[in-house]
């Protein structure tokens, strides 16, 4: 399968965008859980309040990928 130079540039741009948005996400689910407990926000709302320029879709994907961490952080605070 051949790709054009323009297609390659678009793929690279999209990958860089993904990496940059991941960098905006807190490294620890514990921060999200703490914010939830302090403010009563949902997990998605708490995550978005801790980051900049995170869309609802990106927040939902992050929460899905880090579900186990979130569950562990919630259990650790009980």
N, CA, C and O atoms as a CHARMM CRD file, in Angstrom:
* protein
*
  312
    1    1 UNK  N      0.84600  -1.18600   0.00000 PROA 1      0.00000
    2    1 UNK  CA     0.00000   0.00000   0.00000 PROA 1      0.00000
    3    1 UNK  C      0.88400   1.23900   0.00000 PROA 1      0.00000
    4    1 UNK  O      1.74500   1.39500   0.86600 PROA 1      0.00000
    5    2 UNK  N      0.67600   2.09500  -0.94800 PROA 2      0.00000
    6    2 UNK  CA     1.43400   3.33000  -1.02200 PROA 2      0.00000
    7    2 UNK  C      0.61000   4.47200  -0.43400 PROA 2      0.00000
    8    2 UNK  O     -0.61300   4.52200  -0.56900 PROA 2      0.00000
    9    3 UNK  N      1.32700   5.39000   0.22500 PROA 3      0.00000
   10    3 UNK  CA     0.65300   6.58900   0.71600 PROA 3      0.00000
   11    3 UNK  C      1.36600   7.80700   0.14600 PROA 3      0.00000
   12    3 UNK  O      2.56500   7.78100  -0.13400 PROA 3      0.00000
   13    4 UNK  N      0.61200   8.84300  -0.01200 PROA 4      0.00000
   14    4 UNK  CA     1.19700  10.05700  -0.57200 PROA 4      0.00000
   15    4 UNK  C      1.91500  10.83100   0.52900 PROA 4      0.00000
   16    4 UNK  O      1.73300  10.57400   1.71900 PROA 4      0.00000
   17    5 UNK  N      2.72100  11.76900   0.10500 PROA 5      0.00000
   18    5 UNK  CA     3.42400  12.62300   1.06100 PROA 5      0.00000
   19    5 UNK  C      2.41700  13.38500   1.92700 PROA 5      0.00000
   20    5 UNK  O      2.62900  13.54500   3.12900 PROA 5      0.00000
   21    6 UNK  N      1.33200  13.85200   1.32300 PROA 6      0.00000
   22    6 UNK  CA     0.29900  14.58200   2.06000 PROA 6      0.00000
   23    6 UNK  C     -0.36700  13.67800   3.10300 PROA 6      0.00000
   24    6 UNK  O     -0.62700  14.11500   4.22500 PROA 6      0.00000
   25    7 UNK  N     -0.64100  12.42600   2.74000 PROA 7      0.00000
   26    7 UNK  CA    -1.24500  11.47900   3.67900 PROA 7      0.00000
   27    7 UNK  C     -0.29800  11.21000   4.84500 PROA 7      0.00000
   28    7 UNK  O     -0.73000  11.14400   5.99600 PROA 7      0.00000
   29    8 UNK  N      0.98600  11.05700   4.54900 PROA 8      0.00000
   30    8 UNK  CA     1.97600  10.82900   5.59200 PROA 8      0.00000
   31    8 UNK  C      2.02900  12.01500   6.54900 PROA 8      0.00000
   32    8 UNK  O      2.08300  11.83000   7.76500 PROA 8      0.00000
   33    9 UNK  N      2.01300  13.23000   6.00800 PROA 9      0.00000
   34    9 UNK  CA     2.01400  14.42200   6.85600 PROA 9      0.00000
   35    9 UNK  C      0.79200  14.44400   7.76300 PROA 9      0.00000
   36    9 UNK  O      0.89800  14.80000   8.93600 PROA 9      0.00000
   37   10 UNK  N     -0.37100  14.06400   7.22900 PROA 10     0.00000
   38   10 UNK  CA    -1.60600  14.04900   8.01900 PROA 10     0.00000
   39   10 UNK  C     -1.52100  13.00500   9.13400 PROA 10     0.00000
   40   10 UNK  O     -1.93400  13.26800  10.26300 PROA 10     0.00000
   41   11 UNK  N     -0.99300  11.83700   8.82300 PROA 11     0.00000
   42   11 UNK  CA    -0.84100  10.77900   9.82900 PROA 11     0.00000
   43   11 UNK  C      0.07900  11.25400  10.95400 PROA 11     0.00000
   44   11 UNK  O     -0.22900  11.07300  12.13200 PROA 11     0.00000
   45   12 UNK  N      1.19100  11.85300  10.59200 PROA 12     0.00000
   46   12 UNK  CA     2.13700  12.36400  11.59100 PROA 12     0.00000
   47   12 UNK  C      1.48300  13.43800  12.44500 PROA 12     0.00000
   48   12 UNK  O      1.64100  13.44900  13.66500 PROA 12     0.00000
   49   13 UNK  N      0.74800  14.34200  11.80500 PROA 13     0.00000
   50   13 UNK  CA     0.06000  15.41000  12.53000 PROA 13     0.00000
   51   13 UNK  C     -0.93000  14.82400  13.54300 PROA 13     0.00000
   52   13 UNK  O     -0.99400  15.28400  14.68300 PROA 13     0.00000
   53   14 UNK  N     -1.69300  13.82300  13.13400 PROA 14     0.00000
   54   14 UNK  CA    -2.66300  13.18900  14.02600 PROA 14     0.00000
   55   14 UNK  C     -1.97300  12.49000  15.19200 PROA 14     0.00000
   56   14 UNK  O     -2.44300  12.57100  16.32700 PROA 14     0.00000
   57   15 UNK  N     -0.87400  11.81200  14.92700 PROA 15     0.00000
   58   15 UNK  CA    -0.14500  11.11900  15.99600 PROA 15     0.00000
   59   15 UNK  C      0.43900  12.11900  16.99600 PROA 15     0.00000
   60   15 UNK  O      0.39100  11.88500  18.20400 PROA 15     0.00000
   61   16 UNK  N      0.97600  13.20700  16.51300 PROA 16     0.00000
   62   16 UNK  CA     1.50900  14.24100  17.40600 PROA 16     0.00000
   63   16 UNK  C      0.38600  14.81900  18.25000 PROA 16     0.00000
   64   16 UNK  O      0.56700  15.06300  19.44400 PROA 16     0.00000
   65   17 UNK  N     -0.75900  15.03800  17.64700 PROA 17     0.00000
   66   17 UNK  CA    -1.91400  15.56500  18.37200 PROA 17     0.00000
   67   17 UNK  C     -2.33000  14.62300  19.49600 PROA 17     0.00000
   68   17 UNK  O     -2.62900  15.06900  20.60400 PROA 17     0.00000
   69   18 UNK  N     -2.35100  13.31900  19.21500 PROA 18     0.00000
   70   18 UNK  CA    -2.69900  12.31800  20.23800 PROA 18     0.00000
   71   18 UNK  C     -1.72400  12.37200  21.40500 PROA 18     0.00000
   72   18 UNK  O     -2.12700  12.37200  22.56800 PROA 18     0.00000
   73   19 UNK  N     -0.44300  12.41900  21.07900 PROA 19     0.00000
   74   19 UNK  CA     0.59500  12.44400  22.11500 PROA 19     0.00000
   75   19 UNK  C      0.47100  13.69300  22.96500 PROA 19     0.00000
   76   19 UNK  O      0.59400  13.63200  24.18800 PROA 19     0.00000
   77   20 UNK  N      0.23000  14.81500  22.32800 PROA 20     0.00000
   78   20 UNK  CA     0.11200  16.07700  23.06300 PROA 20     0.00000
   79   20 UNK  C     -1.10700  16.07000  23.97100 PROA 20     0.00000
   80   20 UNK  O     -1.03400  16.58000  25.08900 PROA 20     0.00000
   81   21 UNK  N     -2.21900  15.51100  23.52700 PROA 21     0.00000
   82   21 UNK  CA    -3.40200  15.48900  24.37800 PROA 21     0.00000
   83   21 UNK  C     -3.21500  14.51900  25.53600 PROA 21     0.00000
   84   21 UNK  O     -3.75000  14.74900  26.62100 PROA 21     0.00000
   85   22 UNK  N     -2.47100  13.44600  25.33000 PROA 22     0.00000
   86   22 UNK  CA    -2.16700  12.52800  26.42700 PROA 22     0.00000
   87   22 UNK  C     -1.30600  13.21800  27.48100 PROA 22     0.00000
   88   22 UNK  O     -1.46100  12.96600  28.67600 PROA 22     0.00000
   89   23 UNK  N     -0.40200  14.08400  27.04100 PROA 23     0.00000
   90   23 UNK  CA     0.47600  14.78500  27.97600 PROA 23     0.00000
   91   23 UNK  C     -0.31500  15.72000  28.87600 PROA 23     0.00000
   92   23 UNK  O      0.13600  16.05000  29.97300 PROA 23     0.00000
   93   24 UNK  N     -1.48200  16.15000  28.42900 PROA 24     0.00000
   94   24 UNK  CA    -2.30700  17.05100  29.22400 PROA 24     0.00000
   95   24 UNK  C     -3.07100  16.32200  30.31700 PROA 24     0.00000
   96   24 UNK  O     -3.63700  16.94900  31.21200 PROA 24     0.00000
   97   25 UNK  N     -3.08600  14.99800  30.24300 PROA 25     0.00000
   98   25 UNK  CA    -3.85000  14.19500  31.20300 PROA 25     0.00000
   99   25 UNK  C     -3.01500  13.94200  32.45200 PROA 25     0.00000
  100   25 UNK  O     -1.82500  13.64600  32.35200 PROA 25     0.00000
  101   26 UNK  N     -3.62900  14.05800  33.62400 PROA 26     0.00000
  102   26 UNK  CA    -2.88100  13.77300  34.85400 PROA 26     0.00000
  103   26 UNK  C     -2.28600  12.36500  34.82600 PROA 26     0.00000
  104   26 UNK  O     -2.88500  11.43300  34.29000 PROA 26     0.00000
  105   27 UNK  N     -1.11900  12.23400  35.40200 PROA 27     0.00000
  106   27 UNK  CA    -0.44600  10.93700  35.38200 PROA 27     0.00000
  107   27 UNK  C     -1.03600   9.97400  36.39200 PROA 27     0.00000
  108   27 UNK  O     -0.76000   8.77600  36.33000 PROA 27     0.00000
  109   28 UNK  N     -1.80900  10.44700  37.28600 PROA 28     0.00000
  110   28 UNK  CA    -2.34300   9.57400  38.31900 PROA 28     0.00000
  111   28 UNK  C     -3.85400   9.67200  38.40800 PROA 28     0.00000
  112   28 UNK  O     -4.41900  10.76300  38.48100 PROA 28     0.00000
  113   29 UNK  N     -4.49300   8.52500  38.39900 PROA 29     0.00000
  114   29 UNK  CA    -5.93900   8.48600  38.58000 PROA 29     0.00000
  115   29 UNK  C     -6.31500   9.00300  39.96900 PROA 29     0.00000
  116   29 UNK  O     -7.44300   9.44100  40.19200 PROA 29     0.00000
  117   30 UNK  N     -5.36600   8.94700  40.89100 PROA 30     0.00000
  118   30 UNK  CA    -5.63400   9.41000  42.25000 PROA 30     0.00000
  119   30 UNK  C     -6.02700  10.88600  42.27000 PROA 30     0.00000
  120   30 UNK  O     -6.87700  11.28800  43.06400 PROA 30     0.00000
  121   31 UNK  N     -5.42200  11.68900  41.40900 PROA 31     0.00000
  122   31 UNK  CA    -5.78000  13.11200  41.33600 PROA 31     0.00000
  123   31 UNK  C     -7.24400  13.28200  40.94200 PROA 31     0.00000
  124   31 UNK  O     -7.95000  14.13400  41.48300 PROA 31     0.00000
  125   32 UNK  N     -7.68800  12.46600  39.99700 PROA 32     0.00000
  126   32 UNK  CA    -9.07300  12.54400  39.54200 PROA 32     0.00000
  127   32 UNK  C    -10.01100  12.13000  40.67200 PROA 32     0.00000
  128   32 UNK  O    -11.01500  12.79400  40.92900 PROA 32     0.00000
  129   33 UNK  N     -9.68200  11.03700  41.33800 PROA 33     0.00000
  130   33 UNK  CA   -10.51600  10.54500  42.44200 PROA 33     0.00000
  131   33 UNK  C    -10.57600  11.58000  43.56800 PROA 33     0.00000
  132   33 UNK  O    -11.64700  11.83400  44.11800 PROA 33     0.00000
  133   34 UNK  N     -9.44200  12.17300  43.90900 PROA 34     0.00000
  134   34 UNK  CA    -9.42800  13.19700  44.96000 PROA 34     0.00000
  135   34 UNK  C    -10.32300  14.37400  44.57900 PROA 34     0.00000
  136   34 UNK  O    -11.07400  14.88500  45.41000 PROA 34     0.00000
  137   35 UNK  N    -10.23900  14.80100  43.31600 PROA 35     0.00000
  138   35 UNK  CA   -11.05800  15.92200  42.84500 PROA 35     0.00000
  139   35 UNK  C    -12.53900  15.56500  42.91100 PROA 35     0.00000
  140   35 UNK  O    -13.37000  16.39800  43.27300 PROA 35     0.00000
  141   36 UNK  N    -12.86500  14.32000  42.55800 PROA 36     0.00000
  142   36 UNK  CA   -14.25300  13.86600  42.62000 PROA 36     0.00000
  143   36 UNK  C    -14.78700  13.94600  44.04300 PROA 36     0.00000
  144   36 UNK  O    -15.90100  14.41500  44.27800 PROA 36     0.00000
  145   37 UNK  N    -13.97700  13.48200  44.98300 PROA 37     0.00000
  146   37 UNK  CA   -14.40800  13.45800  46.38500 PROA 37     0.00000
  147   37 UNK  C    -14.53600  14.86100  46.97000 PROA 37     0.00000
  148   37 UNK  O    -15.45100  15.13400  47.74700 PROA 37     0.00000
  149   38 UNK  N    -13.62200  15.74600  46.59600 PROA 38     0.00000
  150   38 UNK  CA   -13.64600  17.10800  47.13200 PROA 38     0.00000
  151   38 UNK  C    -14.78300  17.94500  46.55800 PROA 38     0.00000
  152   38 UNK  O    -15.34000  18.80100  47.24400 PROA 38     0.00000
  153   39 UNK  N    -15.12400  17.69400  45.29400 PROA 39     0.00000
  154   39 UNK  CA   -16.07200  18.57900  44.60500 PROA 39     0.00000
  155   39 UNK  C    -17.41800  17.93900  44.29700 PROA 39     0.00000
  156   39 UNK  O    -18.38800  18.64300  44.01400 PROA 39     0.00000
  157   40 UNK  N    -17.48700  16.61900  44.34900 PROA 40     0.00000
  158   40 UNK  CA   -18.72300  15.94000  43.97600 PROA 40     0.00000
  159   40 UNK  C    -18.92500  15.83400  42.46800 PROA 40     0.00000
  160   40 UNK  O    -20.00700  15.47000  42.00800 PROA 40     0.00000
  161   41 UNK  N    -17.88100  16.15200  41.69800 PROA 41     0.00000
  162   41 UNK  CA   -17.95600  16.06900  40.23800 PROA 41     0.00000
  163   41 UNK  C    -17.92300  14.61500  39.78200 PROA 41     0.00000
  164   41 UNK  O    -17.45300  13.73700  40.50500 PROA 41     0.00000
  165   42 UNK  N    -18.42400  14.37500  38.58400 PROA 42     0.00000
  166   42 UNK  CA   -18.28600  13.05400  37.97100 PROA 42     0.00000
  167   42 UNK  C    -16.82300  12.86000  37.59200 PROA 42     0.00000
  168   42 UNK  O    -16.04200  13.81200  37.59700 PROA 42     0.00000
  169   43 UNK  N    -16.45700  11.62900  37.26500 PROA 43     0.00000
  170   43 UNK  CA   -15.07200  11.34300  36.88100 PROA 43     0.00000
  171   43 UNK  C    -14.66800  12.17200  35.66600 PROA 43     0.00000
  172   43 UNK  O    -13.57800  12.74300  35.63400 PROA 43     0.00000
  173   44 UNK  N    -15.54300  12.23700  34.66900 PROA 44     0.00000
  174   44 UNK  CA   -15.23000  12.99900  33.45700 PROA 44     0.00000
  175   44 UNK  C    -15.08300  14.48300  33.76400 PROA 44     0.00000
  176   44 UNK  O    -14.15000  15.12400  33.28000 PROA 44     0.00000
  177   45 UNK  N    -15.99000  15.03600  34.56200 PROA 45     0.00000
  178   45 UNK  CA   -15.91300  16.45300  34.91200 PROA 45     0.00000
  179   45 UNK  C    -14.64900  16.75000  35.72300 PROA 45     0.00000
  180   45 UNK  O    -13.99600  17.77200  35.51400 PROA 45     0.00000
  181   46 UNK  N    -14.31300  15.85000  36.64900 PROA 46     0.00000
  182   46 UNK  CA   -13.11300  16.03000  37.47300 PROA 46     0.00000
  183   46 UNK  C    -11.86300  15.99800  36.59800 PROA 46     0.00000
  184   46 UNK  O    -10.97500  16.83700  36.74700 PROA 46     0.00000
  185   47 UNK  N    -11.79600  15.03300  35.68700 PROA 47     0.00000
  186   47 UNK  CA   -10.64700  14.92400  34.78400 PROA 47     0.00000
  187   47 UNK  C    -10.50700  16.18600  33.94400 PROA 47     0.00000
  188   47 UNK  O     -9.41300  16.73600  33.82300 PROA 47     0.00000
  189   48 UNK  N    -11.60700  16.64400  33.36500 PROA 48     0.00000
  190   48 UNK  CA   -11.56000  17.83900  32.51700 PROA 48     0.00000
  191   48 UNK  C    -11.15700  19.07700  33.31000 PROA 48     0.00000
  192   48 UNK  O    -10.51900  19.97900  32.76600 PROA 48     0.00000
  193   49 UNK  N    -11.52400  19.12800  34.59100 PROA 49     0.00000
  194   49 UNK  CA   -11.15400  20.29200  35.39800 PROA 49     0.00000
  195   49 UNK  C     -9.66000  20.30100  35.73300 PROA 49     0.00000
  196   49 UNK  O     -9.10500  21.34700  36.07200 PROA 49     0.00000
  197   50 UNK  N     -9.01500  19.14500  35.63800 PROA 50     0.00000
  198   50 UNK  CA    -7.58900  19.02800  35.93600 PROA 50     0.00000
  199   50 UNK  C     -6.70200  19.20200  34.70400 PROA 50     0.00000
  200   50 UNK  O     -5.47500  19.20900  34.81200 PROA 50     0.00000
  201   51 UNK  N     -7.31300  19.33900  33.56000 PROA 51     0.00000
  202   51 UNK  CA    -6.55400  19.42500  32.31300 PROA 51     0.00000
  203   51 UNK  C     -6.98400  20.65100  31.51900 PROA 51     0.00000
  204   51 UNK  O     -7.93500  21.34400  31.88100 PROA 51     0.00000
  205   52 UNK  N     -6.27200  20.90000  30.44400 PROA 52     0.00000
  206   52 UNK  CA    -6.64500  22.00000  29.55700 PROA 52     0.00000
  207   52 UNK  C     -6.99300  21.44100  28.19400 PROA 52     0.00000
  208   52 UNK  O     -6.34900  20.51100  27.70800 PROA 52     0.00000
  209   53 UNK  N     -7.99700  22.00100  27.59200 PROA 53     0.00000
  210   53 UNK  CA    -8.38200  21.64800  26.22000 PROA 53     0.00000
  211   53 UNK  C     -8.64700  20.16300  26.00200 PROA 53     0.00000
  212   53 UNK  O     -8.25600  19.60300  24.97800 PROA 53     0.00000
  213   54 UNK  N     -9.30800  19.52700  26.96100 PROA 54     0.00000
  214   54 UNK  CA    -9.63900  18.10900  26.82700 PROA 54     0.00000
  215   54 UNK  C    -11.11100  18.00900  26.46200 PROA 54     0.00000
  216   54 UNK  O    -11.96700  18.49200  27.20400 PROA 54     0.00000
  217   55 UNK  N    -11.41600  17.38800  25.33000 PROA 55     0.00000
  218   55 UNK  CA   -12.80700  17.24400  24.89400 PROA 55     0.00000
  219   55 UNK  C    -13.49500  16.14200  25.69400 PROA 55     0.00000
  220   55 UNK  O    -12.83900  15.34300  26.36200 PROA 55     0.00000
  221   56 UNK  N    -14.80900  16.10900  25.61800 PROA 56     0.00000
  222   56 UNK  CA   -15.56300  15.04500  26.28400 PROA 56     0.00000
  223   56 UNK  C    -15.11800  13.67900  25.77500 PROA 56     0.00000
  224   56 UNK  O    -14.94600  12.74200  26.55500 PROA 56     0.00000
  225   57 UNK  N    -14.93400  13.57300  24.46900 PROA 57     0.00000
  226   57 UNK  CA   -14.52200  12.30000  23.86200 PROA 57     0.00000
  227   57 UNK  C    -13.14700  11.86100  24.36700 PROA 57     0.00000
  228   57 UNK  O    -12.94800  10.68700  24.68200 PROA 57     0.00000
  229   58 UNK  N    -12.20900  12.78800  24.44500 PROA 58     0.00000
  230   58 UNK  CA   -10.86400  12.46100  24.94200 PROA 58     0.00000
  231   58 UNK  C    -10.91700  12.05100  26.40500 PROA 58     0.00000
  232   58 UNK  O    -10.22200  11.12200  26.81700 PROA 58     0.00000
  233   59 UNK  N    -11.73500  12.73600  27.19100 PROA 59     0.00000
  234   59 UNK  CA   -11.86700  12.39100  28.61200 PROA 59     0.00000
  235   59 UNK  C    -12.45700  10.99900  28.77000 PROA 59     0.00000
  236   59 UNK  O    -11.99300  10.21600  29.59900 PROA 59     0.00000
  237   60 UNK  N    -13.47600  10.68600  27.98000 PROA 60     0.00000
  238   60 UNK  CA   -14.09300   9.35500  28.05700 PROA 60     0.00000
  239   60 UNK  C    -13.09900   8.26800  27.66800 PROA 60     0.00000
  240   60 UNK  O    -13.05100   7.21400  28.30200 PROA 60     0.00000
  241   61 UNK  N    -12.30300   8.51900  26.62500 PROA 61     0.00000
  242   61 UNK  CA   -11.29300   7.53000  26.21200 PROA 61     0.00000
  243   61 UNK  C    -10.25200   7.33100  27.30500 PROA 61     0.00000
  244   61 UNK  O     -9.85200   6.20200  27.59100 PROA 61     0.00000
  245   62 UNK  N     -9.80700   8.44600  27.92400 PROA 62     0.00000
  246   62 UNK  CA    -8.81400   8.34900  28.98900 PROA 62     0.00000
  247   62 UNK  C     -9.37200   7.53900  30.15500 PROA 62     0.00000
  248   62 UNK  O     -8.69000   6.66500  30.69100 PROA 62     0.00000
  249   63 UNK  N    -10.60100   7.82600  30.54100 PROA 63     0.00000
  250   63 UNK  CA   -11.22300   7.10400  31.65500 PROA 63     0.00000
  251   63 UNK  C    -11.37400   5.62300  31.34500 PROA 63     0.00000
  252   63 UNK  O    -11.19000   4.78100  32.22400 PROA 63     0.00000
  253   64 UNK  N    -11.70800   5.30000  30.10300 PROA 64     0.00000
  254   64 UNK  CA   -11.82900   3.89300  29.71500 PROA 64     0.00000
  255   64 UNK  C    -10.47200   3.19500  29.77400 PROA 64     0.00000
  256   64 UNK  O    -10.37000   2.07400  30.27000 PROA 64     0.00000
  257   65 UNK  N     -9.43100   3.85700  29.26800 PROA 65     0.00000
  258   65 UNK  CA    -8.08300   3.26000  29.27400 PROA 65     0.00000
  259   65 UNK  C     -7.53300   3.10900  30.68400 PROA 65     0.00000
  260   65 UNK  O     -6.73600   2.20700  30.94100 PROA 65     0.00000
  261   66 UNK  N     -7.94200   3.97200  31.59600 PROA 66     0.00000
  262   66 UNK  CA    -7.40700   3.95800  32.95600 PROA 66     0.00000
  263   66 UNK  C     -8.43500   3.49700  33.98900 PROA 66     0.00000
  264   66 UNK  O     -8.36300   3.86400  35.16100 PROA 66     0.00000
  265   67 UNK  N     -9.39000   2.68700  33.53300 PROA 67     0.00000
  266   67 UNK  CA   -10.45500   2.20000  34.41300 PROA 67     0.00000
  267   67 UNK  C     -9.89800   1.45400  35.61900 PROA 67     0.00000
  268   67 UNK  O    -10.33500   1.68000  36.74800 PROA 67     0.00000
  269   68 UNK  N     -8.94500   0.57600  35.38700 PROA 68     0.00000
  270   68 UNK  CA    -8.36900  -0.19700  36.49600 PROA 68     0.00000
  271   68 UNK  C     -7.67700   0.71300  37.50700 PROA 68     0.00000
  272   68 UNK  O     -7.81300   0.51900  38.71500 PROA 68     0.00000
  273   69 UNK  N     -6.93600   1.70600  37.01400 PROA 69     0.00000
  274   69 UNK  CA    -6.27800   2.66200  37.91700 PROA 69     0.00000
  275   69 UNK  C     -7.30300   3.43300  38.72700 PROA 69     0.00000
  276   69 UNK  O     -7.12400   3.64300  39.92600 PROA 69     0.00000
  277   70 UNK  N     -8.37800   3.85600  38.07400 PROA 70     0.00000
  278   70 UNK  CA    -9.43100   4.60400  38.75700 PROA 70     0.00000
  279   70 UNK  C    -10.07700   3.74500  39.85000 PROA 70     0.00000
  280   70 UNK  O    -10.28300   4.20800  40.97200 PROA 70     0.00000
  281   71 UNK  N    -10.39300   2.48700  39.50800 PROA 71     0.00000
  282   71 UNK  CA   -10.99500   1.58500  40.48700 PROA 71     0.00000
  283   71 UNK  C    -10.06000   1.36900  41.67100 PROA 71     0.00000
  284   71 UNK  O    -10.49300   1.37700  42.82400 PROA 71     0.00000
  285   72 UNK  N     -8.79200   1.17900  41.38200 PROA 72     0.00000
  286   72 UNK  CA    -7.80200   0.98100  42.44600 PROA 72     0.00000
  287   72 UNK  C     -7.68700   2.22500  43.33300 PROA 72     0.00000
  288   72 UNK  O     -7.61100   2.11700  44.55700 PROA 72     0.00000
  289   73 UNK  N     -7.67700   3.39400  42.71200 PROA 73     0.00000
  290   73 UNK  CA    -7.57400   4.63800  43.47800 PROA 73     0.00000
  291   73 UNK  C     -8.80300   4.83700  44.35800 PROA 73     0.00000
  292   73 UNK  O     -8.69000   5.31400  45.48700 PROA 73     0.00000
  293   74 UNK  N     -9.97300   4.47300  43.84400 PROA 74     0.00000
  294   74 UNK  CA   -11.20800   4.60000  44.64100 PROA 74     0.00000
  295   74 UNK  C    -11.17100   3.65000  45.82000 PROA 74     0.00000
  296   74 UNK  O    -11.55700   4.02900  46.92600 PROA 74     0.00000
  297   75 UNK  N    -10.71700   2.42500  45.61000 PROA 75     0.00000
  298   75 UNK  CA   -10.64400   1.43900  46.69000 PROA 75     0.00000
  299   75 UNK  C     -9.60800   1.84400  47.72600 PROA 75     0.00000
  300   75 UNK  O     -9.79600   1.59900  48.91800 PROA 75     0.00000
  301   76 UNK  N     -8.53600   2.45000  47.29200 PROA 76     0.00000
  302   76 UNK  CA    -7.47300   2.86900  48.20800 PROA 76     0.00000
  303   76 UNK  C     -7.91400   3.95600  49.16400 PROA 76     0.00000
  304   76 UNK  O     -7.33500   4.11300  50.23900 PROA 76     0.00000
  305   77 UNK  N     -8.93700   4.71200  48.78200 PROA 77     0.00000
  306   77 UNK  CA    -9.41900   5.80100  49.63300 PROA 77     0.00000
  307   77 UNK  C    -10.52700   5.38100  50.57900 PROA 77     0.00000
  308   77 UNK  O    -10.96200   6.17600  51.41200 PROA 77     0.00000
  309   78 UNK  N    -10.99100   4.14000  50.46500 PROA 78     0.00000
  310   78 UNK  CA   -12.10500   3.69500  51.31900 PROA 78     0.00000
  311   78 UNK  C    -11.63900   3.38700  52.71900 PROA 78     0.00000
  312   78 UNK  O    -12.44400   3.00100  53.56700 PROA 78     0.00000
